[in-house]
Every structure is written in structure tokens, then in C-alpha cells.
Amino acid sequence: MSRLTVFNHPLMLGFEEFERTLDRITKSGDGYPPYNIEQRGENGIRITLAVAGFGAEDLSVHVEDNQLVIRGKQAEDGSKVFLHRGIAARQFQRSYVLAEGLQVAGAALDNGLLHVDLERPPAASRVKKIDIKDVQTSGRGNGAA
């Protein structure tokens, strides 16, 4: 049985790779660490992850193809003895699919929050005229007006 997706519409052509990426990302999330996504102005987005206990050296932010990948892994400190450990210290990976033209403007760690800012440069209008060949009158020119 085939499943119906938003990209299965006859007017949506060439989105198969995007659909596979979206499927992979939605299956890999466990909710840790919690995050916010906020609109910042007309062309800006900020992703904020709650990464209490992680330092800048424990975090990495990469763009791999069209995905933003954020990873965190803390080095174990064997010198500490915890009576209670309520702050999660497990490693994580969060991935976000970036739309065409969306760029990472920067990342900053502030009071246990990792902020990743994204920008979309203003898009230039792309219009391309396609000539139409008249097959029946091909001996008399290309038929384009």
C-alpha cells in the first residue's frame, strides 16, 4: 500500500529527495534537547536549544548539504561525584532541513542557550521565457512570437 504525502501531488515535481530527507529527520527526534524556533524580522529565523551544562567546546554546528546539524557531546569528568544528577548530559544530534537560499548567519552560546541565527537574503525575481515551437509549421520558422 502506498502512502499519500503532500509531495505526491501532480503539480509537485522533483521533490522526492526532499521527502526522503524529511522522513529521515522526523524519525530521528527524541525531544532532547528542547528548542524554540522564532521568526526574527522579515528574513530571519533563530533556533534556540536549551543546552545547560554544555560548553562551546562540547557543541558543533554544521551545514551538511541542505541540513543544519547541531551536535552535543560532553566529556565525562570522573572527578565529580553526583548525589543527584538532574541535568542531562547525554549526547544529542538535532537536524533541520534548510530551504533553498537559507544561510546560517552565526551561532552563540549564552547562559545555557545555544542560539543559531539563519537568514534568507532577499530573493531576486526569476522569470524565464520559454519559446514555443510550432511543429506543424516547422518548415516556416520556429513559430515563436
C-alpha atoms as a printed R data frame, in Angstrom:
    type eleno elety resid chain resno      x      y       z
1   ATOM     1    CA   MET     A     1  0.000  0.000   0.000
2   ATOM     2    CA   SER     A     2  1.440  3.369  -0.953
3   ATOM     3    CA   ARG     A     3  1.065  6.312   1.341
4   ATOM     4    CA   LEU     A     4 -0.173  9.710   0.297
5   ATOM     5    CA   THR     A     5  2.099 12.648   1.074
6   ATOM     6    CA   VAL     A     6  1.993 16.356   0.398
7   ATOM     7    CA   PHE     A     7  4.680 15.857  -2.263
8   ATOM     8    CA   ASN     A     8  2.600 13.249  -4.095
9   ATOM     9    CA   HIS     A     9  0.542 15.945  -5.804
10  ATOM    10    CA   PRO     A    10  0.871 16.014  -9.620
11  ATOM    11    CA   LEU     A    11  1.925 19.681  -9.530
12  ATOM    12    CA   MET     A    12  4.838 18.997  -7.127
13  ATOM    13    CA   LEU     A    13  7.612 17.660  -9.363
14  ATOM    14    CA   GLY     A    14 11.131 16.710  -8.316
15  ATOM    15    CA   PHE     A    15 10.639 16.750  -4.532
16  ATOM    16    CA   GLU     A    16 11.437 13.050  -3.947
17  ATOM    17    CA   GLU     A    17 14.816 13.756  -2.306
18  ATOM    18    CA   PHE     A    18 13.267 16.392  -0.045
19  ATOM    19    CA   GLU     A    19 10.577 13.910   1.001
20  ATOM    20    CA   ARG     A    20 13.183 11.249   1.860
21  ATOM    21    CA   THR     A    21 15.158 13.790   3.921
22  ATOM    22    CA   LEU     A    22 12.024 14.877   5.755
23  ATOM    23    CA   ASP     A    23 11.119 11.257   6.542
24  ATOM    24    CA   ARG     A    24 14.597 10.577   7.920
25  ATOM    25    CA   ILE     A    25 14.572 13.661  10.139
26  ATOM    26    CA   THR     A    26 11.104 13.104  11.573
27  ATOM    27    CA   LYS     A    27 12.020  9.547  12.585
28  ATOM    28    CA   SER     A    28 15.221 10.557  14.396
29  ATOM    29    CA   GLY     A    29 13.969 13.025  17.028
30  ATOM    30    CA   ASP     A    30 13.573 12.175  20.713
31  ATOM    31    CA   GLY     A    31 12.781 15.656  22.045
32  ATOM    32    CA   TYR     A    32 16.198 16.315  23.611
33  ATOM    33    CA   PRO     A    33 17.339 18.982  23.921
34  ATOM    34    CA   PRO     A    34 14.250 21.180  23.914
35  ATOM    35    CA   TYR     A    35 14.304 24.008  21.394
36  ATOM    36    CA   ASN     A    36 12.445 27.070  20.133
37  ATOM    37    CA   ILE     A    37 12.208 28.406  16.600
38  ATOM    38    CA   GLU     A    38 11.333 32.072  16.258
39  ATOM    39    CA   GLN     A    39 10.822 34.482  13.387
40  ATOM    40    CA   ARG     A    40 13.207 37.435  13.587
41  ATOM    41    CA   GLY     A    41 12.240 40.148  11.194
42  ATOM    42    CA   GLU     A    42 11.163 39.536   7.645
43  ATOM    43    CA   ASN     A    43 14.094 37.338   6.593
44  ATOM    44    CA   GLY     A    44 15.477 35.937   9.847
45  ATOM    45    CA   ILE     A    45 14.946 32.805  11.919
46  ATOM    46    CA   ARG     A    46 16.506 31.898  15.273
47  ATOM    47    CA   ILE     A    47 16.753 28.367  16.608
48  ATOM    48    CA   THR     A    48 17.429 28.249  20.356
49  ATOM    49    CA   LEU     A    49 18.397 24.982  22.058
50  ATOM    50    CA   ALA     A    50 18.470 24.530  25.846
51  ATOM    51    CA   VAL     A    51 21.944 23.029  26.388
52  ATOM    52    CA   ALA     A    52 22.524 23.502  30.134
53  ATOM    53    CA   GLY     A    53 25.879 22.080  31.179
54  ATOM    54    CA   PHE     A    54 27.367 22.128  27.677
55  ATOM    55    CA   GLY     A    55 30.263 24.437  26.867
56  ATOM    56    CA   ALA     A    56 31.116 25.805  23.436
57  ATOM    57    CA   GLU     A    57 33.785 23.091  23.097
58  ATOM    58    CA   ASP     A    58 31.087 20.403  23.607
59  ATOM    59    CA   LEU     A    59 28.896 21.674  20.750
60  ATOM    60    CA   SER     A    60 29.208 21.709  16.967
61  ATOM    61    CA   VAL     A    61 27.082 23.388  14.316
62  ATOM    62    CA   HIS     A    62 27.479 22.264  10.695
63  ATOM    63    CA   VAL     A    63 25.666 22.650   7.415
64  ATOM    64    CA   GLU     A    64 25.714 19.341   5.539
65  ATOM    65    CA   ASP     A    65 24.152 19.610   2.084
66  ATOM    66    CA   ASN     A    66 20.811 21.294   2.816
67  ATOM    67    CA   GLN     A    67 20.669 20.339   6.503
68  ATOM    68    CA   LEU     A    68 21.664 22.231   9.622
69  ATOM    69    CA   VAL     A    69 23.122 19.653  12.035
70  ATOM    70    CA   ILE     A    70 23.731 20.545  15.687
71  ATOM    71    CA   ARG     A    71 25.588 18.028  17.847
72  ATOM    72    CA   GLY     A    72 26.481 17.997  21.507
73  ATOM    73    CA   LYS     A    73 28.738 15.647  23.451
74  ATOM    74    CA   GLN     A    74 30.176 16.297  26.896
75  ATOM    75    CA   ALA     A    75 33.420 14.781  28.086
76  ATOM    76    CA   GLU     A    76 32.926 12.739  31.251
77  ATOM    77    CA   ASP     A    77 34.519 14.272  34.321
78  ATOM    78    CA   GLY     A    78 35.417 11.349  36.575
79  ATOM    79    CA   SER     A    79 36.443 13.648  39.412
80  ATOM    80    CA   LYS     A    80 32.829 14.645  40.205
81  ATOM    81    CA   VAL     A    81 30.630 12.535  42.473
82  ATOM    82    CA   PHE     A    82 26.933 13.306  41.990
83  ATOM    83    CA   LEU     A    83 24.460 12.760  44.808
84  ATOM    84    CA   HIS     A    84 21.695 13.632  42.325
85  ATOM    85    CA   ARG     A    85 22.056 14.260  38.611
86  ATOM    86    CA   GLY     A    86 19.047 16.045  37.155
87  ATOM    87    CA   ILE     A    87 20.795 17.976  34.392
88  ATOM    88    CA   ALA     A    88 21.002 15.764  31.326
89  ATOM    89    CA   ALA     A    89 24.499 15.278  29.986
90  ATOM    90    CA   ARG     A    90 23.812 12.837  27.179
91  ATOM    91    CA   GLN     A    91 24.970 13.438  23.651
92  ATOM    92    CA   PHE     A    92 22.489 14.649  21.058
93  ATOM    93    CA   GLN     A    93 22.060 15.483  17.415
94  ATOM    94    CA   ARG     A    94 19.369 17.766  16.002
95  ATOM    95    CA   SER     A    95 18.873 18.229  12.260
96  ATOM    96    CA   TYR     A    96 16.861 20.858  10.418
97  ATOM    97    CA   VAL     A    97 16.223 20.936   6.670
98  ATOM    98    CA   LEU     A    98 17.149 24.335   5.240
99  ATOM    99    CA   ALA     A    99 15.133 25.796   2.406
100 ATOM   100    CA   GLU     A   100 16.955 26.902  -0.718
101 ATOM   101    CA   GLY     A   101 18.809 30.154  -0.055
102 ATOM   102    CA   LEU     A   102 18.575 29.970   3.765
103 ATOM   103    CA   GLN     A   103 22.016 30.581   5.296
104 ATOM   104    CA   VAL     A   104 23.480 30.267   8.782
105 ATOM   105    CA   ALA     A   105 24.426 33.765   9.929
106 ATOM   106    CA   GLY     A   106 26.043 32.683  13.207
107 ATOM   107    CA   ALA     A   107 25.800 30.792  16.480
108 ATOM   108    CA   ALA     A   108 26.250 31.909  20.089
109 ATOM   109    CA   LEU     A   109 26.130 30.225  23.490
110 ATOM   110    CA   ASP     A   110 24.527 32.394  26.188
111 ATOM   111    CA   ASN     A   111 23.553 31.239  29.704
112 ATOM   112    CA   GLY     A   112 22.954 27.622  28.670
113 ATOM   113    CA   LEU     A   113 21.105 28.530  25.473
114 ATOM   114    CA   LEU     A   114 22.598 27.906  22.036
115 ATOM   115    CA   HIS     A   115 21.271 30.435  19.511
116 ATOM   116    CA   VAL     A   116 21.670 29.675  15.806
117 ATOM   117    CA   ASP     A   117 20.627 32.529  13.532
118 ATOM   118    CA   LEU     A   118 19.508 31.915   9.956
119 ATOM   119    CA   GLU     A   119 18.994 34.489   7.217
120 ATOM   120    CA   ARG     A   120 17.293 34.431   3.870
121 ATOM   121    CA   PRO     A   121 18.756 37.043   1.541
122 ATOM   122    CA   PRO     A   122 16.041 38.866  -0.395
123 ATOM   123    CA   ALA     A   123 15.173 36.727  -3.400
124 ATOM   124    CA   ALA     A   124 15.565 38.146  -6.863
125 ATOM   125    CA   SER     A   125 12.640 37.528  -9.159
126 ATOM   126    CA   ARG     A   126 13.464 34.797 -11.664
127 ATOM   127    CA   VAL     A   127 11.375 34.841 -14.810
128 ATOM   128    CA   LYS     A   128 12.402 32.880 -17.882
129 ATOM   129    CA   LYS     A   129 10.514 32.970 -21.168
130 ATOM   130    CA   ILE     A   130 10.255 29.628 -22.938
131 ATOM   131    CA   ASP     A   131  9.875 29.740 -26.717
132 ATOM   132    CA   ILE     A   132  7.158 27.523 -28.178
133 ATOM   133    CA   LYS     A   133  7.971 25.662 -31.378
134 ATOM   134    CA   ASP     A   134  5.136 25.070 -33.780
135 ATOM   135    CA   VAL     A   135  5.810 21.566 -35.069
136 ATOM   136    CA   GLN     A   136  3.263 21.815 -37.897
137 ATOM   137    CA   THR     A   137  4.881 24.953 -39.324
138 ATOM   138    CA   SER     A   138  8.484 23.998 -38.554
139 ATOM   139    CA   GLY     A   139  9.375 24.442 -42.216
140 ATOM   140    CA   ARG     A   140  8.288 28.092 -41.979
141 ATOM   141    CA   GLY     A   141 10.236 29.115 -38.859
142 ATOM   142    CA   ASN     A   142 10.071 28.252 -35.209
143 ATOM   143    CA   GLY     A   143  6.587 29.665 -34.578
144 ATOM   144    CA   ALA     A   144  7.691 31.793 -31.629
145 ATOM   145    CA   ALA     A   145  6.223 35.243 -31.484
